[in-house]
């Protein structure tokens, strides 16, 4: 089987490409990189230099059985970039599939599409989902929750803050629930989807434990041997201040969608996912301890 991956140099993409390089069912990996410096020199990896803008004009001189569309923009609440990368980029990925006769696509959306108060990121991913559904190409849509791996990403920053400070300020009451998934669990799920593709399936990818954000922070404190408390900050006034700043073209580094995320439950019923793909989901605390001890 030959697999194409967009977003191959991203946080999830790097792990997916590395896992596929040792997967017997995968013969070749065509990985999209913006420049040569990003290339992962791993077995089976065939680098494709380009980006989502140039993707429709790229011809691959090989049969590709499935494309894993991971490339996306999420860092700040910038409508222009969200539309350009998440919406137009998905349109271009679909065009690439048609030009290269790729019959299947696995699209990585986000659990944020469930937010009651959607920002540009969630709204753009929702539009992208509809593009994939209407593409005429066999598809799967997966909606990951917060993805973590040790000190990487947003949970990694929380670990760093917890190590430095006894009290962590958070927006909202701390009662909103998160259900983070470890990168290894998400990679296992991705490999299963590639090997056992379920046309039309739309599934969630969340961890074993759904917990209030305050409990998540306290669990991290337990793992690093520190007693950590949270200091709730009313979310609504901050949300509207950030929203006004965004409308004025000012991006403070924390988006209004991220603040909304902290104030609303973002959990998923994993029954259907685990029925289709019985991956092992470990306790959050066990995963964090393993990561911090360098056992992965």
C-alpha positions as CSV (number, residue, x, y, z in Angstrom):
1,X,0.0,0.0,0.0
2,X,1.2,3.5,-0.9
3,X,0.2,6.4,1.4
4,X,0.4,10.1,1.0
5,X,0.6,12.4,4.0
6,X,0.1,16.2,4.1
7,X,1.4,18.1,7.1
8,X,4.2,15.5,7.3
9,X,6.5,17.9,9.3
10,X,3.8,18.8,11.9
11,X,3.4,17.5,15.4
12,X,1.1,14.6,14.5
13,X,2.5,14.2,11.0
14,X,6.0,13.5,12.2
15,X,4.8,10.7,14.5
16,X,2.5,9.2,11.8
17,X,5.3,9.1,9.2
18,X,7.7,7.6,11.6
19,X,5.2,4.8,12.6
20,X,4.3,4.1,8.9
21,X,8.0,3.8,8.1
22,X,8.1,0.5,10.1
23,X,4.5,-0.7,9.3
24,X,4.7,-3.8,7.1
25,X,1.4,-2.9,5.4
26,X,2.8,0.3,4.0
27,X,5.1,0.1,1.1
28,X,5.8,3.7,0.3
29,X,5.1,7.0,2.1
30,X,4.8,10.1,-0.1
31,X,5.2,12.9,2.4
32,X,4.4,16.6,1.6
33,X,7.1,19.0,2.9
34,X,7.4,22.7,2.2
35,X,11.2,22.6,2.0
36,X,14.0,20.1,2.0
37,X,15.1,20.9,5.6
38,X,11.9,19.3,6.9
39,X,12.4,16.0,5.3
40,X,12.4,12.9,7.6
41,X,15.1,10.6,6.4
42,X,13.3,7.4,7.2
43,X,12.7,4.1,5.4
44,X,10.0,4.2,2.7
45,X,9.7,8.0,2.8
46,X,9.5,9.7,-0.6
47,X,9.5,13.5,-0.1
48,X,7.2,15.6,-2.2
49,X,8.3,19.3,-2.0
50,X,5.4,21.7,-2.2
51,X,2.5,23.1,-0.1
52,X,-1.3,23.1,-0.1
53,X,-1.3,26.0,-2.7
54,X,0.8,24.1,-5.2
55,X,-0.7,20.7,-4.5
56,X,-3.2,20.5,-7.4
57,X,-0.4,21.0,-9.9
58,X,1.8,18.2,-8.4
59,X,1.9,14.9,-10.2
60,X,3.2,11.9,-8.4
61,X,4.7,9.2,-10.7
62,X,3.3,6.3,-8.6
63,X,0.0,4.8,-7.5
64,X,-1.3,6.3,-4.2
65,X,-3.9,4.2,-2.4
66,X,-4.9,6.7,0.3
67,X,-4.1,10.2,1.5
68,X,-3.9,11.2,5.1
69,X,-4.8,15.0,5.2
70,X,-3.2,16.3,8.4
71,X,-2.1,19.8,7.2
72,X,-4.0,22.5,9.0
73,X,-3.8,25.9,10.7
74,X,-4.8,26.3,14.4
75,X,-2.4,28.6,16.2
76,X,-4.2,32.0,16.2
77,X,-7.7,33.2,15.5
78,X,-6.8,34.5,12.0
79,X,-9.8,34.0,9.7
80,X,-7.8,34.6,6.5
81,X,-5.2,31.9,7.4
82,X,-7.9,29.4,8.6
83,X,-9.8,29.8,5.4
84,X,-6.7,29.7,3.2
85,X,-5.1,26.6,4.8
86,X,-8.0,24.6,6.3
87,X,-10.7,25.3,3.7
88,X,-8.9,26.1,0.5
89,X,-6.1,23.7,1.4
90,X,-8.7,20.9,1.7
91,X,-10.2,21.8,-1.7
92,X,-6.7,21.6,-3.1
93,X,-6.1,18.2,-1.5
94,X,-9.3,16.9,-3.1
95,X,-8.2,18.3,-6.5
96,X,-4.8,16.5,-6.0
97,X,-6.7,13.3,-5.3
98,X,-8.7,13.7,-8.5
99,X,-5.6,14.6,-10.6
100,X,-3.6,11.6,-9.2
101,X,-6.5,9.1,-9.1
102,X,-6.3,8.7,-5.3
103,X,-9.5,6.8,-4.3
104,X,-9.4,7.4,-0.5
105,X,-8.9,10.2,2.0
106,X,-8.6,10.3,5.8
107,X,-9.3,13.8,6.9
108,X,-8.2,15.1,10.3
109,X,-10.7,17.5,11.6
110,X,-11.1,18.5,15.3
111,X,-13.3,17.9,18.3
112,X,-13.6,21.7,18.4
113,X,-16.4,21.5,15.8
114,X,-18.6,20.5,18.8
115,X,-18.0,23.9,20.5
116,X,-21.1,25.9,21.1
117,X,-19.0,29.0,20.5
118,X,-17.0,28.3,17.4
119,X,-14.1,30.4,16.3
120,X,-12.4,30.6,13.0
121,X,-10.5,27.4,13.4
122,X,-13.5,25.2,14.3
123,X,-15.7,26.9,11.7
124,X,-13.0,26.3,9.0
125,X,-12.7,22.7,9.9
126,X,-16.4,22.3,9.8
127,X,-16.4,23.7,6.2
128,X,-13.5,21.4,5.3
129,X,-15.5,18.4,6.6
130,X,-18.3,19.3,4.2
131,X,-15.8,19.6,1.3
132,X,-14.6,16.1,2.0
133,X,-18.1,14.7,2.3
134,X,-19.0,16.2,-1.1
135,X,-15.8,15.3,-2.9
136,X,-17.0,12.1,-4.5
137,X,-13.9,10.4,-3.0
138,X,-14.2,7.6,-0.4
139,X,-13.5,9.3,2.9
140,X,-13.1,9.0,6.7
141,X,-13.3,11.9,9.1
142,X,-11.5,11.8,12.4
143,X,-12.0,14.4,15.1
144,X,-9.1,14.3,17.6
145,X,-9.4,15.9,21.1
146,X,-6.4,17.6,22.7
147,X,-3.3,15.6,21.6
148,X,-0.4,15.4,24.0
149,X,3.1,13.9,24.2
150,X,5.2,14.8,27.2
151,X,6.5,18.4,27.1
152,X,5.2,19.0,23.6
153,X,2.2,21.2,22.8
154,X,-0.2,23.0,25.1
155,X,-0.1,20.3,27.8
156,X,3.7,20.5,27.7
157,X,3.4,24.2,28.5
158,X,1.1,23.4,31.4
159,X,3.7,21.0,32.7
160,X,6.3,23.7,32.5
161,X,4.1,26.2,34.3
162,X,3.3,23.7,37.0
163,X,7.0,23.0,37.6
164,X,7.6,26.8,38.1
165,X,4.5,28.1,39.8
166,X,2.3,26.7,42.7
167,X,-0.8,28.4,41.3
168,X,-1.9,28.3,37.6
169,X,-4.4,30.9,36.3
170,X,-7.1,29.5,34.0
171,X,-10.0,31.0,32.2
172,X,-13.3,29.7,33.5
173,X,-14.1,27.7,36.6
174,X,-11.9,24.7,35.8
175,X,-14.9,22.4,35.7
176,X,-15.1,22.1,31.9
177,X,-14.0,18.6,30.9
178,X,-11.1,17.6,28.6
179,X,-10.4,14.2,27.2
180,X,-6.9,14.4,25.9
181,X,-5.4,11.6,23.7
182,X,-1.8,10.6,23.7
183,X,0.0,10.9,20.4
184,X,0.9,7.1,20.5
185,X,-2.8,6.3,20.8
186,X,-3.7,8.6,17.9
187,X,-1.0,7.1,15.8
188,X,-2.2,3.6,16.6
189,X,-5.7,4.6,15.5
190,X,-4.4,6.2,12.3
191,X,-2.5,3.1,11.3
192,X,-5.6,1.0,11.9
193,X,-7.7,3.3,9.8
194,X,-5.2,3.1,6.9
195,X,-5.2,-0.7,7.1
196,X,-8.9,-1.1,7.6
197,X,-10.5,1.8,5.9
198,X,-14.3,2.3,6.7
199,X,-15.8,4.5,3.9
200,X,-18.0,7.2,5.2
201,X,-17.1,6.7,8.9
202,X,-16.9,9.8,11.1
203,X,-15.2,9.1,14.4
204,X,-13.7,10.7,17.4
205,X,-10.2,10.2,18.8
206,X,-10.2,11.0,22.5
207,X,-8.4,9.5,25.5
208,X,-9.6,7.1,28.2
209,X,-10.1,9.8,30.8
210,X,-12.6,12.7,30.6
211,X,-11.7,15.0,33.5
212,X,-12.4,18.6,34.6
213,X,-9.5,20.9,33.7
214,X,-8.7,21.4,37.4
215,X,-8.3,17.6,37.9
216,X,-6.1,17.5,34.8
217,X,-3.8,20.1,36.3
218,X,-3.8,18.4,39.7
219,X,-2.9,15.1,38.0
220,X,0.0,16.8,36.3
221,X,1.1,18.1,39.7
222,X,1.0,14.6,41.1
223,X,3.2,13.3,38.2
224,X,5.8,16.0,38.8
225,X,5.7,15.7,42.6
226,X,4.2,19.1,43.2
227,X,0.9,20.4,44.7
228,X,-0.6,22.6,42.1
229,X,-3.7,24.7,42.4
230,X,-5.7,26.7,39.9
231,X,-6.8,30.3,40.0
232,X,-10.0,30.7,38.0
233,X,-10.4,33.9,35.9
234,X,-13.9,34.8,34.6
235,X,-13.8,33.7,31.0
236,X,-16.6,35.9,29.5
237,X,-14.9,39.3,29.8
238,X,-11.6,38.0,28.6
239,X,-13.3,36.2,25.7
240,X,-15.0,39.4,24.5
241,X,-11.8,41.5,24.9
242,X,-9.9,39.0,22.8
243,X,-12.7,38.8,20.3
244,X,-12.6,42.6,19.9
245,X,-8.8,42.5,19.5
246,X,-9.1,39.8,16.8
247,X,-11.7,41.9,14.9
248,X,-9.2,44.8,15.0
249,X,-6.5,42.5,13.6
250,X,-4.6,42.1,16.9
251,X,-3.7,38.6,17.9
252,X,-2.5,38.3,21.5
253,X,-1.3,34.7,21.2
254,X,-4.4,33.2,22.9
255,X,-7.5,33.0,20.7
256,X,-11.1,33.6,21.6
257,X,-11.8,30.0,20.5
258,X,-9.2,28.7,23.0
259,X,-10.9,30.6,25.8
260,X,-14.2,29.2,24.8
261,X,-12.6,25.8,24.7
262,X,-11.6,26.2,28.4
263,X,-15.2,27.0,29.4
264,X,-17.0,24.1,27.6
265,X,-16.9,20.4,27.9
266,X,-15.0,18.8,25.0
267,X,-15.5,15.1,25.5
268,X,-16.4,12.2,23.2
269,X,-18.1,8.9,23.5
270,X,-15.5,6.5,22.2
271,X,-17.7,3.5,22.0
272,X,-18.1,3.5,18.2
273,X,-14.4,4.3,17.6
274,X,-13.3,1.4,19.8
275,X,-15.8,-0.9,18.3
276,X,-14.3,-0.3,14.9
277,X,-10.7,0.1,16.0
278,X,-9.9,-1.5,19.4
279,X,-6.8,0.6,20.3
280,X,-5.5,0.6,23.9
281,X,-6.3,3.8,25.8
282,X,-4.2,4.2,28.9
283,X,-4.9,6.3,31.9
284,X,-3.9,9.9,31.5
285,X,-1.7,9.8,34.6
286,X,0.1,6.7,33.4
287,X,0.9,8.3,30.1
288,X,2.2,11.5,31.6
289,X,4.4,9.6,34.1
290,X,5.8,7.5,31.3
291,X,6.5,10.5,29.2
292,X,8.3,12.4,32.0
293,X,10.4,9.4,32.8
294,X,11.4,9.1,29.2
295,X,10.0,5.6,28.8
296,X,8.5,6.2,25.4
